[in-house]
């Protein structure tokens, strides 16, 4: 299982198709669909700032994560 801790990502589909991963303390800035078509993802203590954060994802666990105003669609 891949783990991303305290990372910052910007750009469209930056982690497209990610599988079997834990993301803790991650910030996703501008860029649509950062985790499009991801599977088996755990998100903790993270922030989504832009559109379609979890578009077409499967088996996603979310804890203590913020979805800012522009990220409200695509969940």
Secondary structure in CASP SS format (residue, H / E / C, confidence):
PFRMAT SS
TARGET T0000
AUTHOR 0000-0000-0000
METHOD secondary structure of the structure
MODEL  1
X C 1.00
X E 1.00
X E 1.00
X E 1.00
X E 1.00
X C 1.00
X C 1.00
X E 1.00
X E 1.00
X C 1.00
X C 1.00
X C 1.00
X C 1.00
X C 1.00
X C 1.00
X C 1.00
X C 1.00
X C 1.00
X E 1.00
X E 1.00
X E 1.00
X E 1.00
X E 1.00
X E 1.00
X C 1.00
X C 1.00
X E 1.00
X E 1.00
X C 1.00
X C 1.00
X C 1.00
X C 1.00
X C 1.00
X C 1.00
X C 1.00
X C 1.00
X C 1.00
X C 1.00
X E 1.00
X E 1.00
X E 1.00
X E 1.00
X E 1.00
X E 1.00
X C 1.00
X C 1.00
X E 1.00
X E 1.00
X C 1.00
X C 1.00
X C 1.00
X C 1.00
X C 1.00
X C 1.00
X C 1.00
X C 1.00
X C 1.00
X E 1.00
X E 1.00
X E 1.00
X E 1.00
X E 1.00
X E 1.00
X C 1.00
X C 1.00
X E 1.00
X E 1.00
X C 1.00
X H 1.00
X H 1.00
X H 1.00
X C 1.00
X C 1.00
X C 1.00
X C 1.00
END
